[in-house]
């Protein structure tokens, strides 16, 4: 019985900690997003808000450059020259997806949480623009380029 009580307390604490990690930036519709510069494309990275894995918030990399964090209910964007890009995050293992960015094109990458062995995994997935445009509306801005190590 004591083990069950300890487990229950641990789980409740984890859930409460996870709910405190949700980002409180402006909603997508209220975020001032500048027009694309000529010749560049834009990549929106977002994660739907769920209770499952809320405390799991790994860094997101674009071709090995840290560009943001995978925050439940959050989004950020990066503008880049046309080319091939690898978007990745790592907890237990690195998960990634590739995209081909074209000039004046906007891509949406959804960061999906999945069960891992010890900790959840964040798996990037390139989604159709019609899906991304709809889902990102519920997200909040988490900031620009990730500067911290």
DSSP file (Angstrom, degrees, kcal/mol; ACC not computed):
  #  RESIDUE AA STRUCTURE BP1 BP2  ACC     N-H-->O    O-->H-N    N-H-->O    O-->H-N    TCO  KAPPA ALPHA  PHI   PSI    X-CA   Y-CA   Z-CA
    1    1 A X     >        0   0    0      0, 0.0     4,-2.2     0, 0.0     5,-0.2   0.000 360.0 360.0 360.0 -39.3    0.0    0.0    0.0
    2    2 A X  H  >  +     0   0    0      1,-0.2     4,-2.5     2,-0.2     5,-0.2   0.889 360.0  52.1 -62.3 -39.1    2.9    2.4    0.8
    3    3 A X  H  > S+     0   0    0      2,-0.2     4,-2.5     1,-0.2    -1,-0.2   0.895 108.7  50.4 -64.0 -40.7    4.4    1.8   -2.6
    4    4 A X  H  > S+     0   0    0      2,-0.2     4,-2.5     1,-0.2    -2,-0.2   0.913 111.1  48.8 -64.4 -42.4    1.0    2.7   -4.3
    5    5 A X  H  X S+     0   0    0     -4,-2.2     4,-2.5     2,-0.2    -2,-0.2   0.919 111.9  48.7 -63.6 -44.3    0.7    5.9   -2.3
    6    6 A X  H  X S+     0   0    0     -4,-2.5     4,-2.4     1,-0.2    -2,-0.2   0.921 112.4  48.6 -61.0 -44.2    4.3    6.9   -3.1
    7    7 A X  H  X S+     0   0    0     -4,-2.5     4,-2.5     2,-0.2    -2,-0.2   0.916 111.2  50.1 -62.0 -44.0    3.7    6.2   -6.8
    8    8 A X  H  X S+     0   0    0     -4,-2.5     4,-2.6     2,-0.2     5,-0.2   0.919 111.0  48.5 -61.9 -44.8    0.4    8.2   -6.8
    9    9 A X  H  X S+     0   0    0     -4,-2.5     4,-2.4     1,-0.2    -1,-0.2   0.911 111.8  50.3 -61.8 -42.7    2.1   11.2   -5.1
   10   10 A X  H  X S+     0   0    0     -4,-2.4     4,-2.2     2,-0.2    -2,-0.2   0.915 111.8  47.3 -61.3 -44.7    5.0   11.0   -7.7
   11   11 A X  H  X S+     0   0    0     -4,-2.5     4,-2.3     2,-0.2    -2,-0.2   0.912 112.3  48.5 -66.3 -43.5    2.5   11.0  -10.6
   12   12 A X  H  X S+     0   0    0     -4,-2.6     4,-2.6     1,-0.2    -1,-0.2   0.913 112.1  50.2 -63.3 -42.2    0.4   13.9   -9.2
   13   13 A X  H  X S+     0   0    0     -4,-2.4     4,-2.5    -5,-0.2    -2,-0.2   0.899 109.7  50.5 -61.8 -40.9    3.6   15.9   -8.6
   14   14 A X  H  X S+     0   0    0     -4,-2.2     4,-2.5     2,-0.2    -2,-0.2   0.911 111.0  48.4 -63.9 -42.7    4.7   15.2  -12.2
   15   15 A X  H  X S+     0   0    0     -4,-2.3     4,-2.1     2,-0.2    -2,-0.2   0.928 112.7  47.8 -64.1 -45.0    1.4   16.3  -13.6
   16   16 A X  H  X S+     0   0    0     -4,-2.6     4,-1.2     1,-0.2    -2,-0.2   0.900 112.1  49.6 -63.7 -39.9    1.4   19.5  -11.5
   17   17 A X  H  < S+     0   0    0     -4,-2.5     4,-0.4     1,-0.2     3,-0.4   0.919 110.3  51.8 -62.4 -43.2    5.0   20.2  -12.6
   18   18 A X  H >< S+     0   0    0     -4,-2.5     3,-1.2     1,-0.2     4,-0.3   0.868 105.4  53.8 -62.4 -38.6    4.0   19.7  -16.2
   19   19 A X  H >< S+     0   0    0     -4,-2.1     3,-0.8     1,-0.3    -1,-0.2   0.801 104.1  56.5 -69.6 -26.3    1.1   22.0  -16.1
   20   20 A X  T 3< S+     0   0    0     -4,-1.2    -1,-0.3    -3,-0.4    -2,-0.2   0.589  98.0  64.6 -76.9  -9.6    3.4   24.8  -14.8
   21   21 A X  T <  S+     0   0    0     -3,-1.2    -1,-0.2    -4,-0.4    -2,-0.2   0.520  71.2 116.3 -92.7  -5.7    5.6   24.4  -17.8
   22   22 A X  S <  S-     0   0    0     -3,-0.8     2,-0.1    -4,-0.3    51,-0.1  -0.379  72.2-112.1 -64.6 141.5    3.1   25.5  -20.4
   23   23 A X        -     0   0    0     49,-0.8    -1,-0.1     1,-0.1   119,-0.1  -0.462  21.3-162.2 -78.3 146.9    4.1   28.7  -22.1
   24   24 A X        +     0   0    0     -2,-0.1     3,-0.1   117,-0.1    -1,-0.1   0.050  44.9 126.5-117.5  23.9    2.2   31.9  -21.5
   25   25 A X  S    S-     0   0    0    116,-0.3   117,-0.1     1,-0.2     6,-0.1  -0.046  73.0 -61.4 -69.2-179.2    3.4   34.0  -24.5
   26   26 A X        -     0   0    0    114,-0.1   115,-2.8     1,-0.1    -1,-0.2  -0.326  59.6-103.5 -66.3 148.1    0.9   35.6  -26.9
   27   27 A X  B >>  -A  140   0A   0    113,-0.2     3,-1.1    -3,-0.1     4,-0.6  -0.241  37.4-101.6 -63.4 160.0   -1.4   33.4  -28.9
   28   28 A X  G >4 S+     0   0    0    111,-1.9     3,-1.5   109,-0.4   109,-0.1   0.907 123.3  52.0 -51.3 -48.2   -0.5   32.8  -32.5
   29   29 A X  G 34 S+     0   0    0    108,-0.4    -1,-0.3     1,-0.3   111,-0.1   0.755 112.0  47.3 -63.8 -23.9   -3.1   35.3  -33.8
   30   30 A X  G <4 S+     0   0    0     -3,-1.1     2,-0.5     2,-0.1    -1,-0.3   0.385  88.6 102.3 -98.2   2.7   -1.7   38.0  -31.4
   31   31 A X  S << S-     0   0    0     -3,-1.5     2,-0.8    -4,-0.6    -6,-0.0  -0.769  73.8-129.4 -91.0 122.6    2.0   37.4  -32.3
   32   32 A X        -     0   0    0     -2,-0.5     2,-0.6     1,-0.0    -2,-0.1  -0.600  30.9-176.9 -72.2 112.0    3.5   40.0  -34.7
   33   33 A X        -     0   0    0     -2,-0.8     3,-0.1     3,-0.0    -2,-0.0  -0.948  18.4-135.5-114.1 116.4    5.1   38.0  -37.4
   34   34 A X        -     0   0    0     -2,-0.6     3,-0.1     1,-0.1     2,-0.0  -0.216  28.5 -93.1 -69.5 159.6    6.9   40.0  -40.1
   35   35 A X        -     0   0    0      1,-0.1    -1,-0.1     0, 0.0     2,-0.1  -0.337  52.0 -92.5 -65.1 152.8    6.6   39.3  -43.8
   36   36 A X        -     0   0    0      1,-0.1     2,-0.1    -3,-0.1    -1,-0.1  -0.385  39.4-114.8 -65.6 143.0    9.2   37.0  -45.3
   37   37 A X    >   -     0   0    0      1,-0.1     3,-2.0     4,-0.1    67,-0.3  -0.490  48.1 -82.0 -72.6 151.1   12.4   38.6  -46.7
   38   38 A X  T 3  S+     0   0    0      1,-0.3    -1,-0.1    -2,-0.1     3,-0.1  -0.279 115.3  14.4 -56.7 134.4   12.8   38.1  -50.4
   39   39 A X  T 3  S+     0   0    0      1,-0.3    43,-0.7    -3,-0.1    -1,-0.3   0.410 105.1 107.8  83.3  -2.0   14.2   34.8  -51.4
   40   40 A X  E <   -B   81   0A   0     -3,-2.0    64,-3.2    41,-0.2     2,-0.3  -0.657  52.9-148.1-107.0 164.3   13.7   33.2  -48.0
   41   41 A X  E     -B   80   0A   0     39,-3.1    39,-2.4    62,-0.3     2,-0.4  -0.809  14.4-130.8-121.0 166.7   11.3   30.5  -46.7
   42   42 A X  E     -Bc  79 106A   0     63,-2.9    65,-2.8    -2,-0.3     2,-0.5  -0.945   9.8-161.8-124.7 141.9    9.8   30.1  -43.2
   43   43 A X  E     -Bc  78 107A   0     35,-2.8    35,-2.0    -2,-0.4     2,-0.5  -0.977   6.7-160.9-121.9 117.0    9.5   27.1  -40.9
   44   44 A X  E     -Bc  77 108A   0     63,-3.0    65,-3.0    -2,-0.5     2,-0.5  -0.844   6.5-165.8 -93.0 131.4    7.0   27.1  -38.1
   45   45 A X  E     +Bc  76 109A   0     31,-2.9    31,-2.1    -2,-0.5     2,-0.3  -0.981  19.1 161.3-118.1 126.4    7.7   24.6  -35.4
   46   46 A X  E     -Bc  75 110A   0     63,-2.5    65,-3.0    -2,-0.5     2,-0.4  -0.951  28.6-152.6-144.4 162.4    4.9   23.8  -32.9
   47   47 A X        -     0   0    0     27,-2.1    26,-1.5    24,-0.3    27,-0.5  -0.985  26.5-122.5-138.2 125.4    3.7   21.3  -30.4
   48   48 A X        -     0   0    0     -2,-0.4     2,-0.7    63,-0.3    26,-0.1  -0.312  36.1-105.5 -62.7 148.9    0.1   20.8  -29.5
   49   49 A X        +     0   0    0     23,-0.3     2,-0.3    24,-0.2    -1,-0.1  -0.691  54.8 151.8 -83.3 116.8   -0.7   21.3  -25.8
   50   50 A X        -     0   0    0     -2,-0.7    22,-0.1     2,-0.2    -3,-0.0  -0.965  49.7-130.8-138.6 156.8   -1.3   18.0  -24.0
   51   51 A X  S >  S+     0   0    0     -2,-0.3     3,-1.7     2,-0.1     2,-0.3   0.841  84.6  94.0 -73.2 -33.9   -0.8   16.9  -20.4
   52   52 A X  T 3  S-     0   0    0      1,-0.3    -2,-0.2     2,-0.1    61,-0.1  -0.439 106.0  -4.3 -64.8 121.1    1.1   13.8  -21.5
   53   53 A X  T >  S+     0   0    0     -2,-0.3     3,-1.6     1,-0.1    -1,-0.3   0.721  82.5 149.2  73.1  22.4    4.9   14.6  -21.4
   54   54 A X  T <  S+     0   0    0     -3,-1.7    18,-0.4     1,-0.3    -2,-0.1   0.811  70.5  53.5 -60.8 -30.4    4.4   18.2  -20.5
   55   55 A X  T 3  S+     0   0    0     -4,-0.2     2,-0.9   -41,-0.1    -1,-0.3   0.604  87.2  92.7 -80.4 -10.0    7.7   18.3  -18.6
   56   56 A X    <   +     0   0    0     -3,-1.6     2,-0.1     1,-0.1    16,-0.1  -0.758  45.7 153.4 -87.2 108.1    9.6   16.9  -21.6
   57   57 A X        +     0   0    0     -2,-0.9    14,-0.1    14,-0.1    -1,-0.1  -0.554  17.1 178.9-137.6  68.7   10.8   20.0  -23.5
   58   58 A X        -     0   0    0     -2,-0.1    12,-2.8    12,-0.1    33,-0.1  -0.240  35.9 -94.1 -73.3 161.5   14.0   19.3  -25.5
   59   59 A X  E     -F   69   0B   0     31,-0.2    31,-0.5    10,-0.2     2,-0.5  -0.389  34.9-135.2 -67.2 149.5   15.9   21.7  -27.6
   60   60 A X  E     -FG  68  89B   0      8,-3.3     7,-2.9    29,-0.1     8,-1.2  -0.932  19.4-159.5-109.6 133.8   15.0   21.8  -31.3
   61   61 A X  E     -FG  66  88B   0     27,-3.0    27,-2.3    -2,-0.5     2,-0.5  -0.888  13.4-159.4-116.2 144.7   17.8   21.9  -33.8
   62   62 A X  E >  S-FG  65  87B   0      3,-2.8     3,-1.6    -2,-0.4    25,-0.2  -0.961  89.0 -22.5-120.4 108.3   17.8   22.9  -37.5
   63   63 A X  T 3  S-     0   0    0     23,-3.1    -1,-0.1    -2,-0.5    24,-0.1   0.919 129.5 -50.7  50.5  47.0   20.9   21.4  -39.2
   64   64 A X  T 3  S+     0   0    0     22,-0.3     2,-0.5     1,-0.2    -1,-0.3   0.375 114.3 119.4  75.4  -1.8   22.5   21.1  -35.7
   65   65 A X  E <   -F   62   0B   0     -3,-1.6    -3,-2.8     2,-0.0     2,-0.4  -0.830  69.3-121.7 -93.2 128.4   21.9   24.7  -34.8
   66   66 A X  E     +F   61   0B   0     -2,-0.5    -5,-0.2    -5,-0.2    80,-0.2  -0.549  42.3 161.8 -68.5 125.8   19.7   25.2  -31.7
   67   67 A X  E     -     0   0B   0     -7,-2.9     2,-0.3    -2,-0.4    -6,-0.2   0.514  55.5 -36.2-124.1 -10.2   16.7   27.2  -32.8
   68   68 A X  E     -F   60   0B   0     -8,-1.2    -8,-3.3    77,-0.2     2,-0.3  -0.982  58.9 -86.7 176.1-170.8   14.1   26.7  -30.0
   69   69 A X  E     -F   59   0B   0     -2,-0.3     2,-1.2   -10,-0.3   -10,-0.2  -0.950  31.6-118.9-126.5 148.5   12.5   24.4  -27.5
   70   70 A X        +     0   0    0    -12,-2.8     2,-0.4    -2,-0.3   -12,-0.1  -0.746  44.8 174.6 -86.4  96.6    9.6   21.9  -27.9
   71   71 A X    >   -     0   0    0     -2,-1.2     3,-2.4   -14,-0.1   -24,-0.3  -0.895  38.0-106.2-109.2 130.5    7.1   23.4  -25.5
   72   72 A X  T 3  S+     0   0    0     -2,-0.4   -49,-0.8   -18,-0.4   -23,-0.3  -0.324 107.0   6.2 -55.7 128.8    3.6   22.0  -25.1
   73   73 A X  T 3  S+     0   0    0    -26,-1.5    67,-2.7     1,-0.3    -1,-0.3   0.642 111.9 116.3  73.9  14.5    1.2   24.4  -26.7
   74   74 A X  E <   - d   0 140A   0     -3,-2.4   -27,-2.1   -27,-0.5     2,-0.3  -0.747  40.8-173.5-116.7 162.3    4.0   26.5  -28.0
   75   75 A X  E     +Bd  46 141A   0     65,-2.2    67,-2.9    -2,-0.3    68,-0.4  -0.981   6.6 174.0-145.9 158.7    5.4   27.6  -31.4
   76   76 A X  E     -B   45   0A   0    -31,-2.1   -31,-2.9    -2,-0.3     2,-0.3  -0.926  16.0-145.8-149.4 172.3    8.3   29.5  -32.9
   77   77 A X  E     -B   44   0A   0     66,-0.3     2,-0.4    -2,-0.3   -33,-0.2  -0.976   5.3-160.4-142.8 157.2    9.5   30.1  -36.4
   78   78 A X  E     -B   43   0A   0    -35,-2.0   -35,-2.8    -2,-0.3     2,-0.5  -0.996  11.4-145.6-135.8 142.5   12.8   30.5  -38.3
   79   79 A X  E     +B   42   0A   0     -2,-0.4     2,-0.3   -37,-0.2   -37,-0.2  -0.915  29.7 166.3-106.7 133.9   13.4   32.1  -41.7
   80   80 A X  E     -B   41   0A   0    -39,-2.4   -39,-3.1    -2,-0.5     3,-0.1  -0.938  39.4 -93.8-143.6 162.1   16.1   30.5  -43.9
   81   81 A X  E     -B   40   0A   0     -2,-0.3   -41,-0.2   -41,-0.2    20,-0.1  -0.390  63.3 -79.8 -68.5 155.6   17.4   30.5  -47.4
   82   82 A X  S    S+     0   0    0    -43,-0.7     2,-0.3    -2,-0.1    20,-0.2  -0.235  83.3  93.7 -55.6 146.7   16.1   27.7  -49.7
   83   83 A X  E    S- H   0 101B   0     18,-2.0    18,-3.0    -3,-0.1     2,-0.4  -0.950  75.5 -50.7 157.8-174.8   17.7   24.3  -49.1
   84   84 A X  E     - H   0 100B   0     -2,-0.3     2,-0.4    16,-0.2    16,-0.2  -0.781  51.8-172.5 -93.5 132.9   17.6   21.0  -47.3
   85   85 A X  E     - H   0  99B   0     14,-2.8    14,-2.3    -2,-0.4     2,-0.5  -0.982  18.6-150.8-132.3 139.0   17.1   21.1  -43.6
   86   86 A X  E     - H   0  98B   0     -2,-0.4   -23,-3.1    12,-0.2     2,-0.5  -0.936  13.3-163.4-105.0 123.8   17.1   18.5  -40.8
   87   87 A X  E     +GH  62  97B   0     10,-2.8    10,-1.9    -2,-0.5     2,-0.3  -0.938  22.8 163.5-108.7 125.7   14.9   19.3  -37.9
   88   88 A X  E     -GH  61  96B   0    -27,-2.3   -27,-3.0    -2,-0.5     2,-0.3  -0.931  24.8-175.4-142.0 161.2   15.7   17.3  -34.8
   89   89 A X  E     -GH  60  95B   0      6,-2.0     6,-2.8    -2,-0.3     2,-0.4  -0.961  15.3-151.7-148.1 159.0   15.3   16.9  -31.0
   90   90 A X  E     + H   0  94B   0    -31,-0.5   -31,-0.2    -2,-0.3     4,-0.2  -0.994  32.9 140.4-141.8 133.9   16.7   14.5  -28.5
   91   91 A X  S    S-     0   0    0      2,-1.5    30,-0.1    -2,-0.4     3,-0.1   0.264  96.8 -10.3-122.6 -94.8   15.8   13.0  -25.2
   92   92 A X  S    S+     0   0    0     28,-0.3     2,-0.3     1,-0.2    29,-0.1   0.899 144.9   2.9 -70.7 -41.3   16.7    9.3  -25.0
   93   93 A X  S    S-     0   0    0     -4,-0.0    -2,-1.5     0, 0.0     2,-0.4  -0.925  87.4 -96.3-138.3 161.6   17.5    9.2  -28.7
   94   94 A X  E     -H   90   0B   0     -2,-0.3     2,-0.4    -4,-0.2    -4,-0.2  -0.679  35.4-168.7 -82.2 134.4   17.6   11.8  -31.5
   95   95 A X  E     +H   89   0B   0     -6,-2.8    -6,-2.0    -2,-0.4     2,-0.3  -0.949  15.8 166.0-118.2 142.7   14.5   12.0  -33.7
   96   96 A X  E     -H   88   0B   0     -2,-0.4     2,-0.3    -8,-0.2    -8,-0.2  -0.966  24.4-160.4-152.0 165.7   14.5   14.0  -36.9
   97   97 A X  E     -H   87   0B   0    -10,-1.9   -10,-2.8    -2,-0.3     2,-0.3  -0.972  19.4-132.5-144.0 155.7   12.8   14.8  -40.1
   98   98 A X  E     -H   86   0B   0     -2,-0.3     2,-0.3   -12,-0.2   -12,-0.2  -0.823  21.1-177.7-108.7 148.2   14.0   16.4  -43.3
   99   99 A X  E     -H   85   0B   0    -14,-2.3   -14,-2.8    -2,-0.3     2,-0.7  -0.995  23.9-137.3-143.1 152.1   12.4   19.1  -45.3
  100  100 A X  E     -H   84   0B   0     -2,-0.3     2,-0.4   -16,-0.2   -16,-0.2  -0.928  25.1-155.7-108.4 109.4   13.2   20.9  -48.5
  101  101 A X  E     -H   83   0B   0    -18,-3.0   -18,-2.0    -2,-0.7     2,-0.3  -0.720   8.3-165.9 -92.3 131.7   12.5   24.7  -48.1
  102  102 A X    >   -     0   0    0     -2,-0.4     3,-1.7   -20,-0.2   -60,-0.2  -0.769  35.4 -82.8-111.4 159.5   11.8   26.8  -51.1
  103  103 A X  T 3  S+     0   0    0     -2,-0.3   -62,-0.3     1,-0.3   -63,-0.1  -0.334 114.7   8.2 -60.4 140.0   11.8   30.6  -51.5
  104  104 A X  T 3  S+     0   0    0    -64,-3.2     2,-0.3   -67,-0.3    -1,-0.3   0.652 102.9 128.6  61.2  19.1    8.6   32.2  -50.3
  105  105 A X    <   -     0   0    0     -3,-1.7   -63,-2.9   -65,-0.1     2,-0.5  -0.810  47.5-151.9-105.1 145.0    7.4   28.9  -48.9
  106  106 A X  E     -c   42   0A   0     -2,-0.3     2,-0.3   -65,-0.2   -63,-0.2  -0.976  13.0-170.4-116.1 127.9    6.1   28.2  -45.4
  107  107 A X  E     -c   43   0A   0    -65,-2.8   -63,-3.0    -2,-0.5     2,-0.4  -0.845  10.5-146.9-113.5 152.4    6.5   24.8  -43.8
  108  108 A X  E     -cE  44 127A   0     19,-0.7    19,-2.5    -2,-0.3     2,-0.5  -0.981   9.6-170.6-122.1 128.5    4.9   23.5  -40.6
  109  109 A X  E     -cE  45 126A   0    -65,-3.0   -63,-2.5    -2,-0.4     2,-0.5  -0.972   8.6-157.6-120.6 117.5    6.7   21.0  -38.4
  110  110 A X  E     -cE  46 125A   0     15,-2.8    15,-2.1    -2,-0.5     2,-0.7  -0.805  10.6-142.1 -94.3 132.2    4.7   19.5  -35.5
  111  111 A X  E     - E   0 124A   0    -65,-3.0     2,-0.4    -2,-0.5   -63,-0.3  -0.858  21.9-161.2 -95.6 111.8    6.6   18.1  -32.6
  112  112 A X  E     - E   0 123A   0     11,-2.7    11,-3.5    -2,-0.7     2,-0.4  -0.773  10.5-136.0 -99.6 136.0    4.8   14.9  -31.4
  113  113 A X  E     + E   0 122A   0     -2,-0.4     2,-0.3     9,-0.2     9,-0.2  -0.752  28.1 175.7 -90.3 135.7    5.3   13.3  -28.0
  114  114 A X  E     - E   0 121A   0      7,-2.7     7,-3.0    -2,-0.4     2,-0.1  -0.934  36.7 -90.3-134.0 158.7    5.7    9.5  -27.9
  115  115 A X        -     0   0    0     -2,-0.3     2,-0.2     5,-0.2     5,-0.1  -0.416  43.7-173.5 -66.2 140.8    6.4    7.0  -25.1
  116  116 A X        -     0   0    0     -2,-0.1     4,-0.1     1,-0.1     5,-0.0  -0.600  38.4-101.1-119.5-173.1   10.0    6.3  -24.5
  117  117 A X  S    S-     0   0    0     -2,-0.2     3,-0.1     2,-0.2    -1,-0.1   0.929 114.2  -1.6 -77.0 -46.7   11.7    3.7  -22.3
  118  118 A X  S    S+     0   0    0      1,-0.4     2,-0.3    -3,-0.0    -3,-0.0   0.745 139.2  13.6-111.0 -40.4   12.6    6.2  -19.5
  119  119 A X  S    S-     0   0    0     -4,-0.0    -1,-0.4     1,-0.0   -27,-0.2  -0.920  89.0 -87.3-136.5 157.8   11.4    9.6  -20.8
  120  120 A X        -     0   0    0     -2,-0.3     2,-0.4    -5,-0.1   -28,-0.3  -0.225  38.4-131.8 -64.5 157.4    9.1   10.6  -23.6
  121  121 A X  E     -E  114   0A   0     -7,-3.0    -7,-2.7   -30,-0.1     2,-0.6  -0.889   4.9-143.4-111.0 142.5   10.4   11.2  -27.1
  122  122 A X  E     -E  113   0A   0     -2,-0.4     2,-0.6    -9,-0.2   -27,-0.3  -0.936  19.2-167.8-106.5 117.7    9.7   14.3  -29.2
  123  123 A X  E     -E  112   0A   0    -11,-3.5   -11,-2.7    -2,-0.6     2,-0.2  -0.921  13.6-138.8-112.5 115.2    9.3   13.3  -32.9
  124  124 A X  E     -E  111   0A   0     -2,-0.6     2,-0.4   -13,-0.2   -13,-0.2  -0.484  22.0-174.2 -71.9 139.9    9.3   16.1  -35.5
  125  125 A X  E     -E  110   0A   0    -15,-2.1   -15,-2.8    -2,-0.2     2,-0.5  -0.981  23.7-133.7-138.8 124.5    6.8   15.6  -38.3
  126  126 A X  E     -E  109   0A   0     -2,-0.4     2,-0.3   -17,-0.2   -17,-0.2  -0.647  33.8-166.9 -72.7 124.0    6.4   17.7  -41.4
  127  127 A X  E     -E  108   0A   0    -19,-2.5   -19,-0.7    -2,-0.5    -2,-0.0  -0.821  27.5 -91.2-116.4 156.4    2.6   18.4  -41.8
  128  128 A X    >>  -     0   0    0     -2,-0.3     4,-2.7     1,-0.1     3,-0.7  -0.293  38.1-117.7 -59.6 145.4    0.6   19.7  -44.6
  129  129 A X  H 3> S+     0   0    0      1,-0.3     4,-3.1     2,-0.2     5,-0.3   0.863 113.8  57.2 -56.6 -38.9    0.1   23.5  -44.5
  130  130 A X  H 3> S+     0   0    0      1,-0.2     4,-0.9     2,-0.2    -1,-0.3   0.862 112.2  42.1 -63.6 -33.8   -3.7   23.2  -44.1
  131  131 A X  H <> S+     0   0    0     -3,-0.7     4,-2.7     2,-0.2     5,-0.2   0.935 116.5  47.2 -74.5 -49.6   -3.2   21.1  -41.0
  132  132 A X  H  X S+     0   0    0     -4,-2.7     4,-2.5     1,-0.2     5,-0.2   0.901 108.6  54.4 -60.3 -43.8   -0.4   23.2  -39.6
  133  133 A X  H  < S+     0   0    0     -4,-3.1     4,-0.4    -5,-0.2    -1,-0.2   0.860 114.4  42.2 -59.8 -35.9   -2.2   26.5  -40.1
  134  134 A X  H >< S+     0   0    0     -4,-0.9     3,-0.8    -5,-0.3     4,-0.3   0.936 116.4  44.9 -76.8 -48.1   -5.2   25.2  -38.2
  135  135 A X  H >< S+     0   0    0     -4,-2.7     3,-1.3     1,-0.2    -2,-0.2   0.844 105.6  59.9 -68.2 -34.0   -3.4   23.5  -35.3
  136  136 A X  G >< S+     0   0    0     -4,-2.5     3,-1.8     1,-0.3  -108,-0.3   0.704  85.5  79.6 -70.3 -17.7   -0.9   26.3  -34.7
  137  137 A X  G <  S+     0   0    0     -3,-0.8  -108,-0.4    -4,-0.4  -109,-0.4   0.785  92.1  51.1 -59.3 -28.1   -3.8   28.7  -33.9
  138  138 A X  G <  S+     0   0    0     -3,-1.3    -1,-0.3    -4,-0.3    -2,-0.2   0.467  96.7  94.1 -88.4  -2.2   -4.1   27.2  -30.4
  139  139 A X    <   -     0   0    0     -3,-1.8  -111,-1.9    -4,-0.2     2,-0.3  -0.456  66.1-134.6 -93.5 163.3   -0.4   27.6  -29.7
  140  140 A X  E     -Ad  27  74A   0    -67,-2.7   -65,-2.2  -113,-0.2  -113,-0.2  -0.896  30.4 -99.2-117.4 147.2    1.5   30.4  -27.9
  141  141 A X  E     - d   0  75A   0   -115,-2.8  -116,-0.3    -2,-0.3   -65,-0.2  -0.431  30.6-174.3 -67.9 129.5    4.7   32.1  -29.0
  142  142 A X        -     0   0    0    -67,-2.9     2,-0.2     1,-0.4   -66,-0.2   0.394  47.0 -99.1-107.0   0.6    7.8   30.7  -27.3
  143  143 A X        -     0   0    0    -68,-0.4    -1,-0.4   -75,-0.0   -66,-0.3  -0.508  37.9 -70.6 113.4 179.8   10.4   33.1  -28.7
  144  144 A X  S    S-     0   0    0      1,-0.3   -66,-0.1    -2,-0.2     3,-0.0   0.311  86.4  -6.1 -92.0-142.6   13.0   33.3  -31.4
  145  145 A X  S    S-     0   0    0      1,-0.1     2,-0.7   -77,-0.1    -1,-0.3  -0.247  74.1-116.8 -57.2 135.8   16.4   31.6  -31.8
  146  146 A X        +     0   0    0    -86,-0.2   -78,-0.1   -80,-0.2    -1,-0.1  -0.669  36.2 176.7 -80.7 113.5   17.4   29.6  -28.7
  147  147 A X        +     0   0    0     -2,-0.7    -1,-0.2   -80,-0.1     2,-0.1   0.706  46.6  90.9 -93.2 -22.6   20.6   31.3  -27.3
  148  148 A X              0   0    0      1,-0.1    -2,-0.0     0, 0.0   -82,-0.0  -0.462 360.0 360.0 -81.8 147.8   21.3   29.3  -24.2
  149  149 A X              0   0    0     -2,-0.1    -1,-0.1   -83,-0.0    -3,-0.0   0.499 360.0 360.0 -66.2 360.0   23.5   26.2  -24.2
